[in-house]
C-alpha cells in the first residue's frame, strides 16, 4: 500500500508470515464495512505499519483467536479432525471450523500441518479459502469459508439426474481448481464427490487437502471407517507409489461418469472387487494398454479373466461424443497418456461454454461471465429443486 493511505484501508493485508505458533493467517480480506468501522474507531497516522505492529493490529482485531468465532453445530467427524459450522463475530460470515486434535507428545499431526502449509498459498475461485488459523495447546483450528453442500448431496437432492449442461459447468470448475494445484506440484489424492463443495451460486470448490502429498493412501480413517476405493486409479490399487498428477485425473473421470449417470462408476468394496469392476468395463489391461503390467506381481496373483473393453457410450447414454472422448482420455491405464487437467480444460467438450472462460483470472468465478449459467436440473425432488438457490440439508460427510 502507498504511504499516503492508511494500510488498513487496503482490503487485503498480504505477506503476513504467521508466527511460529501459526496463530495468524497469511492473507486476510477484510470486508469494507468492517474497515470503515475500524477506521472510525482508530484513526491511524498516515505511515506504513511495520510487520510487528501489523501483526499486533491483526491480533487486536481478533484474527487468530478462538473467541472470534461462534460454534453453530457439528458438520462431521473424520480421521484427525472434527468440523463445525460457525460464524465469525468480525464479519458475521458463516465459516467451517476444522478442529484438529493435537496429540501432546507429537504436536500437530503432519497431515494437518501439510494441509495448512499447502492451503495458505492457494488462492483460486475453485479451491476452498482458508481464512484463519488458530493454535492452542490442545487444538489447531483451521477456519475455512463455509459452503452449504457438496457434490454428493447435490446429486442426492436432484434424484441423481443432473442437467448435462450443469455437469459440464461443474466439470470445468473441478478441472480449473485441479489445474491450478497441479501447476504448483500439489496433488489432491482424495478426489470424491464429498470433497467437492458447492455453494448456493453453484460454485464448486476443492476441499480437504489432508492427503495431499502424503506418502501412502490410508485404508482406514481415524474413526475406523473404510476409506472409499471408488475413485482410486488402478495403478495405485496395484501398489504403485509413483505418485504424480495423473493420480487425480482417474478420479475426475469417475466423477464425470457419476454426474452424467447418477451412479458411481466403480463401487467396489475391496481392492480386488474394485479392480474387477474396472477391468470388466475398461478391459483387462495388456502390455499394449498398460506397458509393464505383465510384470506386476500383484496383478498376476489375482488371475483376472481377459475382458474386452466395452463401449462407454452404452453406459453413459446422456453424454455427447465429445464428453465420451474426454471420459475415455481420463480413464486410460497408462499414466503417461492419461489426459492432464490443463489439457482437459481446452477439450472440445467445453467449447459450448465460450472463449472467455479460458481467460478468467484465477480468483474469478466462472459465473462472473453472463454466458455461464446453471439450468434447472430435470430430476429435482418435489420439495427439493436441484436449483442451487434451494437450501439443502446441512449434513457434511467430511472424510478428513
N, C-alpha and C positions, 0 to 999 in steps of 0.2 A: 504494500500500500504506500502511496506517496506521503511524504511527511506533512503535507498541507492538510490532510484529513485525518481525523481520529482513526486509529487502526480498528476500533470496534465498529466503525461504520461499514467495514468490509463484511459482506455476508459470509465469507469463508475465512477461517483462521487456519492457514496451512503451515506446513513444515514444522509442526509441533511434535518433537520426538517425545514419546512417552517416557516418564522417568522409570527407574529400574523396576518399580513395582507395577508398571503398566496401568497406572490409575487414570491416565488421560488418553483420549482418542487422538488419532493422527490428523483428522480433518473434520472440522465441525462446521456445519452450515446452520447458522442461527436464523430463525425466522425474523423478517424485517420488523414486525410489530414488537417482538421481544427486544430487538436492538434499540428501537425508539425509546421504550420504557427504560432500558438500561442507561441510555444517554441522558434522559431527563433526570434520572436519579443521581448520576455521577458524571457531570461534565468533565471530560478529560482534557488535560493540557495537550496542545496540538504538537506532540512529538512522538516518534515511533516508540513502541514499548520494547524493552529488552526481552530476551527469551524468558528469563526468570520471572519478570513481572507479568509477562503474557501468560505464563503457566499459572501464576498465582491468580490472575484475574479469572481464568477459566475455572479454577478451583472454587473461587468465591461465587461464581455464577451457579455452581452446583454440578459441573461435569466431574465424573469420576467418583461421585458419591451415591451410595445406595438410597439415601433418603430422598433423592431427587425423583425416584420412581415409585409409583403405587402398583402393587400386585393386584391383578383382577381375576386371577384363576389359572389353573394348570392347563396347559395345552397338550403336554405329552412328556413321556419319560424315555430316555434312551440309554445308550451304552455308558456314558460317563456324565450325563447331564440331565437336568430337568428344565423344561421350557415353560415359562409362564407368560400369559398375556399381561401387559402392563400399560401404564400411562405415564408420560413424562410430565412432572409438575411445571417444568420450564416452558414447554411448548404446547402442552395439552394433547400432543400426538400420541396415538397408540404405538406401543413398541412390543417386541418379543424379547423377554429376558431369559437368556440361556445361562442357567446356573451350573457351573462346573465344580463338582466337589473336589477339594484338594486333599489328597492323602498326605498326612503330616510329614512323613519321612521324605516323600518324593517331591513335594510341591505340586505345581500344576501338571496334569498328565500331558505327555508330549503331543498328543493329538490336539489338545486344547491350545497349547502354545503355537503349534503349527497352524491351526485354523486362524488364530489371531494374526500371526505374522503374515499369512497369505492374504487374508481378507482386508486388512487395513490398507493394503496397497491396491486393491481392486476397485476402480471407480467406473461402473458401467450400468446403463439402464436395465440390463438383463441379468444383473448379479445383485443379490440382496445386500443392502448397505449396513455396514457396522457403524453405529452411531457413537458408541461409548464403551469403555472398558472400565470395570470396577474390580479392584483387587482387595480382598480382605484375607485374614488369616485362614479362614476355612473355605473360602469360595472365590472363584473367578467368575464374574458375571459379564457376559457379552450382551450389549444392548443393540438389537437389530431393528430395522424398520419392520413394521407389522404388516403382513399380508393375510387376508382373511380366508384363503382357501389354497388348495394345491391341485395339481392335475388329476390326482386320483379322485378327490371329492368332486371336481368339476365334471369328470366323466360319469360318476355316480349320479350326480344331480341332473344330467341330461339323458338319463336312461341309456348311457353308453352309445348314444347316437349324436355325434357332433356334425355340425355343418362342415363340409370338406374345405370350404373357404377358411373357416376358423382353424382347422387342422393346419393349413398352410401358414397362417399367421403365427400360431403357437410354435410351429416347427422352425420358422425363420428366427423367432426370438430366442429359442433354445440354442440354435446354431450360432447366433450372433454373440451370446454370452460365452459360449464354449470357445469360439474362435478367439475371443479376447483373452481368455485364460491360456489357451494353447500357445498363443504368440508369446506369452510370458512364461512358457515352460511349466505351467501349472496344470495338472491333470485333476479331474474331479474324482473319478474312480468309484463313485457310488450313485450313478445316474439312475433314477427311477421316478415314477410319477409323484411319489410322496415328497421328493426333494425339489420339485419344480413348483414354486409358489406362484399363486395368481391373485392379483388384486381385483377390485371391482371394475377397474377400467379394462381388464383383460391383459394387463402387462404380466408377462411371465418372467420369473427371476430364478436363477440357480441358487440353491441354498445348500447348507450342510457340507462344508468342505472338510469335515472331520477326518475323512480318509485320504484327502488329497496328499499325495507324495508319501503315504505310509508304505512301509516296505512289504507288508503282506496283507492280504484281504482276510479279515476275521470271518469265521463261520457262525459264531455266536455273539450276541450283544451282551452288554453288562448285566441286563436283567434276564439273561439266558434265553432270549428269543432267538429264533433262527434268522440269520440274515438272508434275504432273498437272493436266489441264484438266477432269477428270470432274465436279468439284463446283463449278465456276465458273459464276456466273449469266450468262445470255445478254447482259445489259446490259453486263457487264464484258468479255465476249468481243467485243462490238461496239464496244469502245473507250471506254465510259463511265468517267469518272474522278470521277463524283459518288458518292463512297463514303459510305454511311451504313448503319445496322443491317440493312436488307433484304438487303445483300450476303451476310450469313451465313445467312440463312433459306433461300435456294435450296439451299445445301449440306446443310442439315438435312433437306430433303425428299429429296434424293438418297440420304442415309444411311438414312432411314426405309425407302425402297424397297429398298435393298441388304440391310438386316437382314431384311426381310419376304420377299424373293425369293432371297437368296443370291447375287445377281449385281449388278454395278454398273449404274446406270440409263443413263448416257450415256458409254460408254467410248471417247470419241474421241481420236485421236492428233494431230490438227491442229485449229486453230480452226474451219476450215470444216467438217471432219467432225463436230466436237463440236456445232456449231450445227445441222448437218443432222440428227443423231440427235435433238436436242431438238425441232426443228420437225416431224419425221416423227411423233413421238409426241404432242406437245402442240399440234400445229397450227402452220402458218406464221403468225407474228404479223400482225395487221391493225391499222388505226387504232383499232378497237374494243377489241381485247385489249391493245394496247400503244400508247397515244397518243404520236404523234410519230415512230413507227417509219418511216413512209413518207418522212420527210425524212432518214433516216440513210444517209449516202453509202456506208458500208461494207456495210450490209445490202443496199442496191440493187445494189452491184457484184457480189454473189455470185449474183444471179439464181436464188434458190431456187424450186422448184416450190411451188404452193399446196396444202399438205397440210391436210386436215381433222383436227381434234383427235380422238384415239382415246379410248375409254372406259378409264380407268385400271384399273377392276375386272378387265378381261380380262387385264391384265398383272401384277396383284398379287392373285391369287385368294384368298390366305390372309388378306388384310387386311379387317377388317369395315367396314361402311358408314361408321362414324364415322372410322375410320382413313383411308379413301379421301377423306373430306371434308377431313381435316386435310392429307393429302398434296397435294390439289388447291389448298388455300389457301396452301401453302408454295411451290408451283411456278407462281405467277402471274407473267406477264411484266411487268405494271405494278407497279413497286416500291412505289407508294403504296398498292396494295391487298394486297400480299403480307402474310400474317399475321406479327405480331411474336412474339418469344419469350415475352413476358409473356402475350399473348392466347392463345398456343398452350397454355400450362400449364393454362388453365381450359377448354380444349376438351372437349367431351363424350367424346372418345376416352379421356380419363384418368379418367372418372367411377368406373370399377370399382376404382381404386386407393384410393378412400375420401376422406373430407373432411380428415382430419388431415394429409395430405401437404402441404396448402397453408399450414399454419401452423407448419411446422418452422422453427426458427432456421437462419440461413444456414450455420452451421458443423456442423449435424447431418445425418448420413447418412439417406437415405430408409429404410435398413434398421434405423434405430433404432425404427421402427414395427413392431410384431409382425405387423401385417396385410400388410406388404410383404415378400414372399419370392420368390426366384427358383425356377423349376421346372427339372426336368431337361430339357435340350434333346433333341428327338427324333432329331436326326441325328448323335449323337455317334459318333466313330470307335471301333473295337473297343478300342484301348488308351487312347484319349483320350476320357473323358467330357467333355462341354462344361459339365459342372457346374463352376462357378468354383473349387470346392475342389481340383480336379485341377491339379497343377503342369503348367505348359506350357513349351515350349522357350523359351529366353531370347534370342530374336532380336528386336531392336527396329529397325524400319525407320524410323530417325529422320531425317526430312527437315527440316533446320534452316535 
